[in-house]
Amino acid sequence: MATQRSRRLRKKMHIDEFQELGFSVAWRFAEGTSETEIDETLNQFINEAIDPNGLAFDGSGYLAWEGLVCLQKDGKCTDEHRELVRKWLQDRNLHDVQVTELFDIWWD
């Protein structure tokens, strides 16, 4: 039997209409890439792929990077967001680009 929850509780729990979908992303820079090149690429990634599309990125790395992409506001990322990020990374000749399927960023 399904549990009935108030709108306030559904929002607090990030479920039903308040569910937030995102995806994980990972890539690698070529061996020997300088810190300056890495910084420039990441700045371009944020300025060209993330911010203009209302996305947020939380990640870390040096030559190998991984992180989470979600919307800046509450909501659900789409497959178009996934493909946009994948294409941007692949167009920069980064290695081993991986983008996961969409998942619930609060519960998965």
N, C-alpha and C positions, 0 to 999 in steps of 0.2 A: 504494500500500500504506500502510495506517494505521500511524503510529508508536506503539509501546507505550511509555508513560511510567509511572514509579512514582507512587504516590499523592503522595509528598512533592514531586515535580517538578510534577505537575498543580496542586497547591495553590500552589506558588511562582509558577507561570505564570498562575494564575487561569483555568484552562481546564477543560473538561468539567464535572464536578459542582461545581467551585469558581468557575465563571463568575459574574460579577456584572453584572446588568443595571440600567441607570438610564435617565434621559431628560433632555433639555435643556428649559429653560423660559425664556420671555422675555415681558416686558410693559412697558408705558409708563404713567407717571403723567401726569395732565393738566398742561399748561403752567401754570406759576404755583403748583404744589403746593409748600407750604412744607417745609423740612427736617424740622420737627417732625412733620408729617403722614406724611412718608415713613418716618421712624424708627418711628412708632407702627404704621403698616401692616406694616412688616417684622417688628417684634416680635410683632404678632398673627399674622402668617403663620407664623413659627417656632413660637409657642406653641399655635396652634390647628390648623394643617395639617401641619406638619413633625414636631415632637417627639412628639405623641400617637400618630402612626402609625408610629413607628420609622424615620422618614426623616431624611436629612441633606441640607442645602442648602449649596452653595458657589457664590456669585455676587457680582456687583458691578454698580454703576451709580449713577445719580443720578435723572434722570427716566426714562431707559430702562434697564431691568435685564435681565440674562440670567445664567443659571447652570445648574448641574448638580444633579439630585436623584438620590440613591441611598439604599440602606438604611444605617442606622447600623452594622449588623453585616454580615458576609458574606451574600450572598444575591441574590435577584432581585426587583426591583420588578415590579409587575403593572400591567395596564391599569387596574385599580381605583385604584391609586396615582396614575396619570396623570390620570384623570378627577376624582379628589378634589382634586388640586392645581389643575387647570383650573377646576373649579367654584368653588373658594374664591376664586381670582383674579377670575373673571368676576363673582361675587356682590359684589365690592368695587368694581365699575364701573371696573376698570383697563382700559386701552386696548391693542389689538393683542396680546392674550394668545395665545401660541403654545406648544404642548407637542409635542415630537417623539415619534416612535415609540420604543419601547425599543431600546437598543443596548448592546453590551458596553463597559463603561466603561474597561476596560483595553486593548482592542484595536481599537476602532472610533474 
